[in-house]
Amino acid sequence: MSERTIALVTGANKGIGYEIAAGLGALGWSVGVGARDGQRRDDAVEKLRAAGVDAFGVPLDVTDDASVAAAAALVEERAGRLDVLVNNAGVAGPWPAVPSTMSVDAVRDVVETNVLGVIRVTNAMLPLLRRSGSPRIVNQSSHVGSLALQTAPGVELGGVDGVYSPTKTFLNAVTVQYAKELVGVKVNCACPGYVATELNGFRGTSAAEEGARVAIRLATLPDDGPSGGLFDGAGVVAW
């Protein structure tokens, strides 16, 4: 069994996920780079290794049961346990999509990745996380998933959206329930901010490295740290 802290980051071949992997690797951790695209995954691993990170590739499609099971088997074979899971993989779907005209199929597709994918990966990795002395789960959410912010007068979150935003609200709710169930596991949601990534056509106003900081902080929480919360760079975000 590896003596290093072992982390798995989904969607880690680019953008915020890559920067999370790089940040955790800089701490001396062994980091699994989870991604569907084989070439991008290999390129990310090579780049991380060139920077001195103990990185390893994990073929992973969060929407596919067999792929997720194979990823769990790979992590078990390599390390025997998992200390930190960062559920970063996500899709935007059509944006913006007003509820009155949005496609049910489009909603289903985004839920499959942004919510069910998190559940699928988390449940597959739980046996490995339970072998850790300080297990952490970080789910990548968004300010647009906060009902408090969505209903606050004067808060601008990009207009009406019936697809992506509700999937993040759903994810927030699921995260709370995991935190209530998994005593001894810190389970939290991160809001990276409006980051320039492929997800938003690089229209964001901050860099991926900056967006990764919240997830890295939650991945490295002390044993007396919070669980069941939503956080951004400034602290707690209201649900």
C-alpha positions in Angstrom: 0.0 0.0 0.0 1.3 3.4 -0.9 2.5 5.7 1.9 1.7 8.8 -0.1 -1.7 10.5 0.1 -3.7 9.2 -2.8 -6.2 11.4 -4.7 -8.4 10.9 -7.7 -9.6 13.9 -9.7 -12.3 13.4 -12.3 -12.2 15.5 -15.4 -8.5 16.2 -14.7 -7.1 16.3 -18.2 -7.8 20.1 -18.6 -9.0 23.3 -17.0 -9.8 23.4 -13.3 -9.5 19.6 -12.9 -5.9 19.7 -14.2 -5.0 22.5 -11.9 -6.5 20.7 -8.9 -4.4 17.6 -9.8 -1.3 19.8 -10.2 -2.0 21.5 -6.8 -2.4 18.3 -4.9 0.6 16.8 -6.7 2.7 19.7 -5.6 2.0 18.6 -2.0 3.7 15.3 -2.7 0.5 13.4 -3.3 0.0 10.7 -5.8 -2.8 11.9 -8.1 -5.0 9.9 -10.4 -5.9 11.8 -13.5 -9.4 10.7 -14.4 -10.6 11.4 -17.9 -12.5 9.9 -20.8 -10.3 11.2 -23.6 -7.2 8.9 -23.7 -4.9 11.3 -25.6 -5.7 14.3 -23.4 -5.4 12.1 -20.3 -2.0 10.9 -21.4 -0.8 14.4 -22.2 -2.0 15.7 -18.8 -0.2 12.9 -17.0 3.0 13.5 -19.0 2.9 17.2 -18.2 2.3 16.6 -14.5 5.1 14.1 -14.3 7.4 16.6 -16.0 6.5 19.0 -13.2 7.5 16.4 -10.6 4.0 15.1 -9.8 3.4 11.4 -9.1 0.6 11.3 -11.5 -1.1 8.3 -13.0 -3.9 8.0 -15.7 -7.3 6.6 -14.8 -9.6 5.9 -17.8 -12.9 7.2 -16.5 -16.3 8.0 -18.0 -18.4 9.0 -15.1 -21.6 8.2 -17.0 -20.6 4.5 -17.5 -20.9 1.9 -14.8 -18.3 -0.4 -16.2 -15.8 2.4 -16.7 -16.3 3.6 -13.1 -15.9 0.1 -11.7 -12.7 -0.4 -13.7 -11.4 2.9 -12.4 -12.0 1.8 -8.8 -10.2 -1.5 -9.5 -7.2 0.4 -11.0 -6.9 2.7 -7.9 -7.2 -0.3 -5.6 -4.5 -2.2 -7.5 -2.2 0.8 -7.5 -2.6 2.1 -4.0 -4.9 -0.1 -2.0 -7.0 2.9 -0.8 -8.1 6.4 -1.7 -7.7 9.4 0.6 -9.3 12.1 -1.5 -11.9 12.1 -4.3 -12.5 15.2 -6.2 -15.6 15.0 -8.4 -14.8 17.6 -10.9 -16.1 16.3 -14.2 -19.0 18.2 -15.5 -20.8 19.4 -18.6 -22.7 22.7 -19.3 -25.3 21.5 -21.7 -27.2 24.2 -23.7 -26.7 27.6 -22.1 -28.8 29.4 -21.3 -31.8 27.3 -21.6 -35.1 28.7 -20.3 -37.4 26.2 -18.6 -40.3 26.8 -20.9 -38.4 25.7 -24.0 -35.6 23.5 -22.7 -35.3 19.9 -23.9 -36.0 17.2 -21.4 -33.3 15.1 -23.1 -30.8 17.9 -22.6 -31.6 18.1 -18.9 -31.3 14.3 -18.6 -27.9 14.4 -20.3 -26.5 17.0 -18.0 -27.9 15.4 -14.9 -26.3 12.1 -16.0 -22.8 13.7 -15.7 -23.2 16.4 -13.1 -25.3 14.5 -10.6 -25.5 10.8 -11.3 -21.9 10.7 -12.4 -20.9 12.0 -9.0 -23.1 9.4 -7.2 -21.7 6.6 -9.4 -18.1 7.5 -8.8 -18.5 8.3 -5.1 -20.2 5.0 -4.4 -17.7 3.0 -6.4 -14.8 4.7 -4.5 -16.3 4.5 -1.0 -14.8 1.1 -0.1 -11.3 2.6 -0.9 -12.1 5.9 0.9 -13.1 3.9 4.0 -9.6 2.5 4.2 -8.2 6.0 4.6 -7.4 7.6 7.9 -8.7 11.0 6.8 -11.0 10.6 3.8 -12.2 13.6 1.9 -14.8 14.1 -0.9 -15.0 17.4 -2.8 -17.8 17.9 -5.3 -17.4 20.7 -7.8 -20.5 22.9 -7.7 -21.1 26.5 -8.6 -22.6 29.7 -7.3 -25.4 29.2 -9.8 -26.5 26.2 -7.8 -27.2 28.2 -4.7 -31.0 28.8 -4.3 -30.1 31.6 -1.8 -28.1 33.5 -4.4 -30.5 32.7 -7.2 -33.3 34.4 -5.2 -31.3 37.2 -3.7 -32.3 40.7 -5.0 -29.6 42.3 -7.1 -27.4 39.2 -7.5 -26.5 38.6 -11.1 -25.8 34.9 -12.0 -26.1 35.0 -15.8 -29.8 35.1 -16.3 -32.5 32.3 -16.4 -31.1 28.8 -16.9 -33.1 25.7 -16.6 -30.4 23.0 -17.2 -26.9 23.5 -15.8 -27.9 25.6 -12.7 -30.5 23.1 -11.4 -28.1 20.2 -11.8 -25.7 22.0 -9.4 -28.6 22.6 -6.9 -29.3 18.9 -7.1 -25.6 18.1 -6.5 -25.6 20.4 -3.5 -28.6 18.5 -2.0 -27.0 15.1 -2.6 -23.7 16.3 -1.0 -25.6 17.3 2.2 -27.1 13.8 2.4 -23.7 12.2 1.9 -22.2 14.3 4.6 -25.0 13.3 7.0 -24.5 9.6 6.2 -20.7 9.3 6.0 -19.6 10.0 9.5 -15.8 10.4 9.5 -15.7 11.5 5.9 -15.5 15.2 5.1 -17.9 15.8 2.1 -18.2 19.3 0.8 -19.0 21.3 -2.4 -16.6 23.9 -4.0 -17.6 27.0 -6.0 -14.6 27.8 -8.2 -16.0 31.1 -9.5 -16.4 32.2 -13.1 -13.3 30.6 -14.5 -12.2 30.8 -18.1 -12.5 27.1 -19.2 -13.8 25.1 -22.1 -17.1 24.7 -20.2 -18.0 28.4 -20.8 -16.1 29.0 -24.0 -13.3 30.6 -22.0 -15.5 33.6 -21.2 -14.7 33.4 -17.5 -12.9 36.1 -15.6 -10.5 34.1 -13.6 -7.8 31.6 -14.3 -8.2 27.8 -13.8 -5.4 27.8 -11.3 -7.3 30.3 -9.2 -10.5 28.3 -9.6 -8.8 25.2 -8.3 -7.9 26.7 -4.9 -11.2 26.1 -3.2 -11.2 22.4 -4.1 -7.6 22.0 -3.0 -8.4 23.7 0.3 -11.4 21.3 0.9 -9.3 18.3 -0.1 -6.7 19.2 2.6 -9.1 20.0 5.4 -7.9 19.1 8.9 -9.8 16.4 10.9 -11.8 19.1 12.7 -12.8 20.8 9.5 -16.4 21.3 8.2 -18.5 18.8 6.3 -21.7 19.2 4.4 -20.9 22.8 3.3 -20.7 24.9 0.1 -17.6 27.0 -0.1 -15.9 29.5 -2.4 -12.7 31.5 -2.0 -14.2 33.9 0.5 -15.7 31.1 2.8 -19.2 29.7 3.3 -21.8 30.1 0.5 -25.5 29.9 1.5 -27.3 26.9 -0.1 
